[in-house]
Amino acid sequence: MNCEDGFFPITSVHRLDIKEALHLSDEKVAKITDDMMRDIARKMADDYCEQLFWDTCRLSRNTSQRGKESISRRKPWMPDNGSCR
């Protein structure tokens, strides 16, 4: 994804993230396959989109320009109806 397509990455997940979050040993982390990591990332993305995305989108819009005019006043394309388009 690149910004020329209109998409911007939000985050990523690494085996070290899983190791730390789940307190796994190096041996257990070494057994996590790329397919398992893709599945974990997909589930995390689904969970984020289903539960947090829209609230975070609205919150980010209102707080990302601290000390400046609110983005909501400058960006009329970002409605308050649960859509970031």
KALIN-V319543 format. One record per residue. RES is the residue in three letters. SS is DSSP state (A for helix, B for strand, O for the rest). PHI is phi in radians with two decimals (999 if undefined). D_LAST is the distance of its C-alpha to the last C-alpha in Angstrom with 2 decimals. Layout:
RES_SS_PHI_D_LAST + RES_SS_PHI_D_LAST
//
This chain:
MET_O_999_17.17 + ASN_O_-2.44_16.94 + CYS_A_-1.15_14.62 + GLU_A_-1.16_15.67 + ASP_A_-1.51_13.75 + GLY_O_1.57_10.45 + PHE_O_-1.86_11.30 + PHE_O_-2.32_13.06 + PRO_O_-1.11_15.58 + ILE_O_-1.67_15.65 + THR_O_-2.85_19.32 + SER_O_-2.53_22.24 + VAL_O_-2.27_25.34 + HIS_O_-2.18_28.90 + ARG_A_-0.96_32.20 + LEU_A_-1.15_33.29 + ASP_A_-1.10_30.41 + ILE_A_-1.13_31.67 + LYS_A_-0.99_35.24 + GLU_A_-1.20_34.64 + ALA_A_-1.13_32.56 + LEU_A_-1.81_35.10 + HIS_O_0.94_38.18 + LEU_O_-1.61_39.20 + SER_O_-1.36_42.13 + ASP_A_-1.03_41.91 + GLU_A_-1.11_43.60 + LYS_A_-1.19_41.03 + VAL_A_-1.12_38.12 + ALA_A_-1.11_39.93 + LYS_O_-1.51_39.86 + ILE_O_-1.35_36.06 + THR_O_-1.43_35.23 + ASP_A_-1.08_32.22 + ASP_A_-1.09_31.41 + MET_A_-1.12_31.64 + MET_A_-1.11_29.34 + ARG_A_-1.08_26.71 + ASP_A_-1.14_27.11 + ILE_A_-1.06_26.85 + ALA_A_-1.08_23.69 + ARG_A_-1.10_22.10 + LYS_A_-1.14_23.25 + MET_A_-1.13_22.01 + ALA_A_-1.13_18.48 + ASP_A_-1.06_18.60 + ASP_A_-1.08_20.04 + TYR_A_-1.06_17.51 + CYS_A_-1.14_14.52 + GLU_A_-1.32_16.62 + GLN_A_-1.99_17.96 + LEU_O_-2.05_16.42 + PHE_A_-0.96_12.87 + TRP_A_-1.18_11.15 + ASP_A_-1.13_14.13 + THR_A_-1.14_14.16 + CYS_A_-1.04_10.58 + ARG_A_-1.15_11.70 + LEU_A_-1.11_15.07 + SER_A_-1.08_14.14 + ARG_A_-1.04_12.28 + ASN_A_-1.48_15.55 + THR_A_-2.07_18.04 + SER_O_-1.27_17.20 + GLN_O_-2.02_18.98 + ARG_O_-0.98_22.22 + GLY_O_1.41_24.70 + LYS_O_-2.14_22.31 + GLU_O_-1.02_20.28 + SER_O_-1.02_17.38 + ILE_A_-1.03_13.99 + SER_A_-1.08_12.89 + ARG_A_-1.44_15.51 + ARG_A_-1.73_14.61 + LYS_O_-2.12_10.81 + PRO_O_-1.15_10.27 + TRP_O_-1.31_6.73 + MET_O_-1.85_6.08 + PRO_O_-1.32_7.73 + ASP_O_-1.64_10.46 + ASN_O_-1.73_10.27 + GLY_O_1.52_9.28 + SER_O_-2.21_5.57 + CYS_O_-1.74_3.79 + ARG_O_-1.61_0.00
//
